[in-house]
Amino acid sequence: MSSQYAVYLPAVNSNYAKELLKPLPPNRQFPKKIKLEDLIFWNKKNKLFHHNAILHSIGLHKFPNPVVNAVTEMGKTDCILVGDSGGYQIGKGALKGYSQLHSNLTAKEAVEVWRNAYDLKKWIVDYLEMHCDYAMTLDMPLWATGNKSAGTPFHNCTIEQLTEMTIENLKFIDGHREGRTKWLNVVQGLDADSTLNWWNAVKWFDCSGYALAGNAGANGGLQQVLRTLLIMRDDGKLNSNTEWIHVLGVSTTKWAVFLTAIQRTLRKLLKSNIRISYDSSSAFRIGGVWEGICLMPTFESKPDTWTIPVVSSSQSLKLFNSTAPFPYNFSPIGKLLTWGDLNVKGDIWDWRTFDTISNCILVNHNVYTYLQAFETANRIAFDGSSGQLPNAWKLGIELIDEIFEVDDWESVLANLKND
C-alpha cells in the first residue's frame, strides 16, 4: 500500500503464525509453484504478495512460555511489527497460563492480584521489547466495568481503580524498558469525559505515539477520534516527534478513508511523516473460523456497496482432489488454487473436507482482499480512481481537512452527527 495512505495492520493470530512453520503433510495437495511458507505475507521473500506491516498480540500466547512462530521468526527488515500488550485477554480473564485472574474477583482482590503480577508484566514487556518495532502500553480496559463484562476479573473495579492500575503499568514499563521498541501510549474512554480523565492521567508517559481504544477511538465515531487528537494537539503532545498513531480494532473502507484523511492533515500540520494505522483480525476469523471467502466491494455511491462481501466456501466430498479452478481468482493465491487444494479430506464419516492448511489458504486470500479494498477506497477518495465516494464520507473528509484550523473546535464537534 502507498505510504500516503493510512496503513492496515492485519492482526495475525497464533494459529496462522504457528501453522506456517510446520512441514506440509505428505501427499497433501497444494497449489503448484508455491510452498506453505509463501503464505507468510509479511516475509518479503514469499512468492504471493508482501505487506510490510502487521499486528500481533502477546495475549494470544501462554504465560510464561517464549513465543516462537512465523511472526517472531521473521527477518526484522521484512516488515514493521506492532505489538499488542494483551489487555483484551487480561481484561477478559482469558490469558492462558495465568489462573489468578478469574471470574468474580472483588475489586480489592483484582487490584491485589494485578499488583503482585510482576512476572506476568515482565513477560509482556520483555516480549514487546524483544520483537516489536512499536508496542502498545499495558492498559486496563474500561469496558471491564460494563454489563457485558460481568464475571470478568476486573468487572467490580471502578474506572478510577482501572486508571490507577494503568498508571502503575506505565511506571513499570518506564522502569523496565530498554529502548528496543517504540511505545504507543494507549488512550481509553467510555465517553468524552472518561476519555479526557484517562488522557490527563497517562499523558506524562514518554512515548513515540498513541493507540486509541474503545470510545476514545473508532467506537466513538469520527467525532470522538477527532476530539481525542485535538486534545492531544492542544496539550502539546501531538507534535513533530509523534511517529505513529494506531486506532484499535477497526477495518472498514470508511475508516480506511477517514484515517488517511487524518494522516494527510496531520502531516501538513506537524510537517512530519507521521503514520496512522488500524487493525483487525477479521480476515483471519472469516477464513479460519467461518471458512468464508472475501470479495471486493463494488464502490458505488451507497455506503453498503463499500462493504467487503463474504461468501461461503464450497466444502464437499465431491470436490476432493478436484481440479476445478477456484473462481475468486483476483488474489495471488486465488489464481493458483483449485477446489481440490482446499478439499483435501476424503473420509465419508467426516463432514469437513478442509484441514487447517485450507483455512490458512482462505485467510491469505482474505487478507489480500482487505488490503486491496482499502487501497482501492483510498485511490477513489484521494487519487481520482473510478468509483463513487458516499456523500457523507466526502463531508467527513472536508471536516478533517478543516477542523485542525478551527479555534472553537469543540462547538463544531458538538454539532457533528456520527455516520
Steps between C-alpha positions, in 0.01 A plus 500: 500500500613853426670671794265792435209294636430392857636149539288196582659256744362148459481364856678169445363233731703228667347212301602651167845599626571151640354299213725657238816378670390137485596268213233432241347156574615229257280470188290797607386672177627858479511769231784448257801734489471606865578364845315531829739772621396716203183572699715705740403824329713716730813317378626691197642180345159333461374443144145634543489854643687699761339731753744693713310555826313263735369483856546208738385472862690344788154430644456213254778302665545302821682653794793457565602320181722660235316592180633308200307528175517649151467851647787485747719303258471752217784721384490836677531685169204324340224705661399721787365300793260679733450312825181489702554462872210259560267733689196334342591151622604632842175694535297193401695267728586298189879518514625143486728389781395764754221355710518772767285721275165327519135592520318663790801658670416788726651834405750474786599147396541598133719798588711283729541223242613750240733680738676168568517395131864603461605194298205537264565870437872430448415221250282740302747788499795274412312348205400841366851639544661197336284465190299814424581821318209674671311371803185600682524578867325267743159650575221373723196532273210710621248275325555257789255714702214447253208261536624282213820433698329365811700208638836618363786559748487880511125551464457614860777758474420867460620713211734668747652167606550389139662832419729478802608146404578629152716778648686235699547301176650805332741546790592130469572540128698815572718312745556192283516620142834472326438713191454216251140589422311826458200521732149608403314638801149349504217752545175348628154642552132415542387851405647849459540562874664169586731533199615842619555372855698201370708726275587734784612199705730342239631787287820533706635175356786551254400326177534495122128515434156392612243223462134600514273238658131465581298821479819703489544336160283353228220391735436868569473580130682768306386762749680338793815411304537864396426621852771274644757615244415868546536471879841342445594779261385773739705341781811507282521120491418467131810649343775443247650228723181292490580213263196273508132501593309173502122461510414165653257244367356649183522396135240658275545693179339803666764506772775429248402823324445707817831393652687581181338844506615542861851389408515748212379783722740419784794476264429854380442627852802333660728515194592136558447151358273386782328167431141409584411131521197285577455128558262210519503121502199487266674332206629229734166436668311495169738251342621309804180469704206559267678367187370790295647667193533878478411682177574850379237774555345668196567856628181672390334803662315308773711420808400133505669449162829588673463205739721196439259217407547144626384178333510146633773268377413175323577206725397162368620146446417558133785754489761267654802509265301717260689692229220756463651849531424722799262760351613800709828542320575867563748417778846351433409177682159495331664492158683178592226321693275212411213382716702183557773703671242589766292180514772256606320270745314212339363317803129436444447502880636852536282783366801733483717467192718800595805475725685776684709577193180554302407762757842665467455517122163672543651742753777593255242573231291703746791710626590588143138594432488729804822670393377548145164631618665764719744595226218539249288701744785743559573535131137590435492747788832673437648410162210518255455128435161393367234444764252710696588615849184522717401861557508474880861381480592795278366728772703309757820554301419870466453523877835328559670741260365801689457410868865539602487863385187585702541680832167392649523139384294376796189680370551357153534144631201543735281554192649209307274204436697176484427294191 
